[in-house]
Amino acid sequence: MQESKRNFHGKWNLPSGHLDPDETLLEGTKREIKEETGMDVELINISFIGKDNHALVLLFTAQSKNEKENYHTQEILNSKWFSYQEILNIKNELRYPILILNAIYNVENQIYADMDIIKKIKEFDL
């Protein structure tokens, strides 16, 4: 997704966002993806866990349930699929290059956290 927000205008990023009150991590992730891409997804596993200056970051691998791409034009300038080589070529145009490149590295090398870890978090009401 190419962001339209003033601070990150034109930067490419993965669909992202926040959790609404009383929303689980998985519900919020699926909602944000739907809002920013129009796609319904099944979350498969976690490909990266990290942080930026103000947030915990979890990146998921997902399988699209539909091919519809319909992004929110007030938040998103453009939506595009990239190959790994294309991402490397535009790494200076990424909002979070280290997070995105590490997640891709993990996927390429089949380094994942199982979704069961999220179920454990839910037990503690986080």
C-alpha positions as CSV (number, residue, x, y, z in Angstrom):
1,M,0.0,0.0,0.0
2,Q,1.3,3.5,-0.8
3,E,0.5,5.8,2.0
4,S,-1.2,9.2,1.7
5,K,-0.6,10.3,5.3
6,R,1.4,13.5,5.5
7,N,4.3,12.1,7.5
8,F,4.7,9.0,5.2
9,H,3.2,10.4,1.9
10,G,4.3,8.2,-1.0
11,K,5.9,5.5,1.2
12,W,5.1,1.9,0.5
13,N,3.9,-0.2,3.5
14,L,2.0,-3.3,4.3
15,P,-1.6,-2.9,5.4
16,S,-1.5,-1.8,9.0
17,G,-3.5,-0.1,11.7
18,H,-4.7,-0.2,15.3
19,L,-7.0,-2.3,17.3
20,D,-10.5,-1.0,18.1
21,P,-11.8,-1.4,21.7
22,D,-12.7,-5.0,22.6
23,E,-11.3,-6.2,19.3
24,T,-8.9,-9.2,19.3
25,L,-5.6,-9.1,17.5
26,L,-6.7,-11.4,14.8
27,E,-10.0,-9.5,14.3
28,G,-8.2,-6.2,14.1
29,T,-5.7,-7.5,11.6
30,K,-8.3,-8.9,9.3
31,R,-10.4,-5.7,9.6
32,E,-7.4,-3.5,8.7
33,I,-6.5,-5.6,5.7
34,K,-10.1,-5.5,4.5
35,E,-10.3,-1.7,4.9
36,E,-7.1,-1.1,3.1
37,T,-7.3,-3.7,0.3
38,G,-10.9,-4.9,0.1
39,M,-9.6,-8.5,0.6
40,D,-10.9,-11.0,3.1
41,V,-7.9,-13.1,4.3
42,E,-7.1,-16.1,6.3
43,L,-4.1,-15.5,8.6
44,I,-1.7,-18.3,8.3
45,N,1.2,-17.6,10.7
46,I,3.4,-14.8,12.1
47,S,6.4,-13.9,9.9
48,F,7.9,-11.1,12.1
49,I,7.6,-9.7,15.5
50,G,9.3,-6.4,16.3
51,K,8.6,-2.8,17.3
52,D,8.9,0.7,15.9
53,N,9.1,3.9,18.0
54,H,5.5,3.6,19.3
55,A,4.0,0.2,18.5
56,L,4.5,-3.5,18.7
57,V,4.6,-4.9,15.2
58,L,3.4,-8.3,14.2
59,L,3.5,-9.2,10.5
60,F,1.4,-12.1,9.3
61,T,1.4,-14.3,6.3
62,A,-2.1,-14.6,4.9
63,Q,-4.0,-16.2,2.1
64,S,-6.5,-14.1,0.2
65,K,-10.1,-15.5,0.1
66,N,-11.0,-13.2,-2.8
67,E,-9.2,-11.3,-5.5
68,K,-10.9,-8.0,-4.9
69,E,-8.6,-5.1,-4.4
70,N,-10.4,-2.0,-3.3
71,Y,-8.3,0.4,-1.2
72,H,-9.5,3.3,0.9
73,T,-8.6,6.3,-1.3
74,Q,-8.4,8.8,1.6
75,E,-5.6,6.8,3.3
76,I,-4.0,5.0,0.4
77,L,-2.6,6.4,-2.8
78,N,-2.0,3.1,-4.6
79,S,-2.0,-0.6,-4.1
80,K,0.4,-3.0,-5.8
81,W,1.9,-6.4,-5.6
82,F,5.7,-6.5,-5.7
83,S,8.2,-9.3,-6.3
84,Y,11.0,-9.7,-3.8
85,Q,13.5,-8.1,-6.2
86,E,11.2,-5.2,-6.8
87,I,11.0,-4.6,-3.0
88,L,14.8,-4.6,-2.8
89,N,14.9,-2.1,-5.6
90,I,12.6,0.3,-3.8
91,K,13.7,-0.3,-0.2
92,N,14.4,3.5,0.3
93,E,10.7,4.1,-0.6
94,L,9.4,1.7,2.1
95,R,8.0,3.1,5.3
96,Y,9.6,0.4,7.4
97,P,12.3,-1.2,5.2
98,I,13.9,-3.3,8.0
99,L,10.6,-4.7,9.2
100,I,9.4,-5.6,5.7
101,L,12.7,-7.0,4.5
102,N,13.1,-9.1,7.7
103,A,9.6,-10.5,7.3
104,I,10.2,-11.4,3.7
105,Y,13.5,-13.1,4.7
106,N,11.6,-15.1,7.3
107,V,9.0,-16.2,4.8
108,E,11.6,-17.1,2.2
109,N,13.4,-19.2,4.9
110,Q,10.2,-20.6,6.4
111,I,10.8,-19.0,9.8
112,Y,7.4,-18.5,11.3
113,A,5.7,-18.3,14.7
114,D,2.7,-20.5,14.8
115,M,-0.7,-18.9,15.2
116,D,-1.2,-20.8,18.4
117,I,0.9,-18.2,20.2
118,I,-2.0,-15.7,19.6
119,K,-4.4,-18.1,21.3
120,K,-2.1,-18.0,24.3
121,I,-2.1,-14.2,24.3
122,K,-6.0,-14.2,24.2
123,E,-6.0,-16.3,27.4
124,F,-4.3,-13.5,29.3
125,D,-6.9,-10.9,27.9
126,L,-4.3,-8.8,26.1
